Amino acid sequence: MISCKKEAKLTYSELKGKWNMTEAFRNDKKTQTLSGAYYEFSDTSITTNIFGEIGTTPFTIEKMDIVQRIPTEVRYHVTKNQDQTLSLVTIIDNVSFRFTLKKE
C-alpha cells in the first residue's frame, strides 16, 4: 500500500482581508520599525505599507508561498498558526525577515 499525505496548501479565501503586523524580525532581531504595518489581501492583489508607502501589487499562491512579482519578485513562505495568525518568512534586499500577522 502507498500512503498519500495531503500536501499543505494556502488558499485565497484564507488570506482575504486585512492582516496587522504584531511582530517583526529583521535578521532574527526583533524590530519596531515595522510597527503599524499591514497586508490586505483581495482575490488578486496585496495592498501593504511595509515598504514605507501604501502600494498594491498582484500576487499568486504557490503551495504555502505568497508570490508578488511587481516591482520585483518577493516570495513569502507562510505558516498558519493555531491562534489564527500567520507567520511570513521572506528575504528582501538580501535581508531576512519574519513577520507575525493577525487578521483584523
C-alpha positions in Angstrom: 0.0 0.0 0.0 1.1 3.5 -0.7 0.3 6.2 1.8 -0.6 9.6 0.4 -0.2 12.6 2.7 -2.3 15.6 1.8 0.1 18.5 0.9 -0.5 21.7 2.7 -1.8 24.5 0.5 -2.7 28.0 1.2 -6.0 29.4 -0.3 -7.0 32.8 -1.4 -10.1 32.7 0.8 -7.9 32.1 3.9 -5.8 35.2 3.1 -8.6 37.6 2.1 -8.9 40.6 4.4 -6.6 42.8 6.4 -3.8 41.4 8.5 -2.0 43.6 11.0 1.6 43.0 11.9 2.0 42.0 15.6 5.8 41.1 15.5 8.6 41.7 13.0 12.2 40.4 13.0 15.0 41.6 10.8 17.9 39.1 10.6 16.4 37.3 13.6 16.4 40.5 15.8 13.1 42.0 16.8 12.4 45.3 15.2 9.9 48.1 16.0 10.4 49.9 12.6 7.5 48.0 11.1 5.1 48.9 13.8 1.7 49.7 12.2 2.5 47.7 9.1 -0.2 45.6 7.5 -1.1 43.4 4.5 -4.5 43.5 2.9 -5.4 40.7 0.5 -8.1 40.7 -2.1 -8.6 37.9 -4.6 -5.9 39.1 -6.9 -3.8 41.8 -5.1 -1.9 42.7 -2.0 -2.1 46.2 -0.5 0.7 46.9 2.1 2.6 49.7 3.7 5.6 47.5 4.5 7.8 49.4 2.1 7.1 52.8 3.6 4.2 54.0 1.5 1.0 52.2 0.6 1.3 50.1 -2.6 -0.9 47.5 -4.3 0.5 44.7 -6.4 -0.8 41.4 -7.9 0.1 38.1 -6.2 -0.2 34.4 -6.7 -0.2 31.4 -4.3 2.2 28.5 -4.9 1.5 25.8 -2.3 2.4 27.7 1.0 4.1 30.7 -0.6 2.6 34.1 -1.5 4.5 35.4 -4.5 4.3 39.0 -5.7 6.3 39.8 -8.8 5.9 43.5 -9.2 8.0 45.7 -8.8 10.4 42.8 -8.1 9.7 39.2 -7.0 9.1 38.8 -3.3 8.3 35.3 -2.0 6.7 34.9 1.4 6.7 31.5 2.9 3.6 31.2 5.1 3.0 29.2 8.3 -0.6 29.1 9.6 -0.6 29.1 13.4 -3.2 27.6 15.8 -4.1 31.0 17.2 -5.4 32.4 13.8 -2.2 34.2 13.0 0.1 33.9 10.0 3.9 33.8 10.1 5.6 35.1 6.9 9.3 34.5 6.2 11.0 36.3 3.3 14.2 37.8 2.1 14.1 41.4 0.9 17.3 43.1 -0.5 19.4 40.2 1.0 17.9 40.7 4.4 15.8 38.0 6.1 12.5 39.0 7.7 10.0 37.1 9.8 6.5 38.6 10.4 3.6 37.6 12.5 0.2 38.8 11.3 -3.2 38.8 13.0 -6.4 39.1 11.0 -8.4 42.2 11.7 
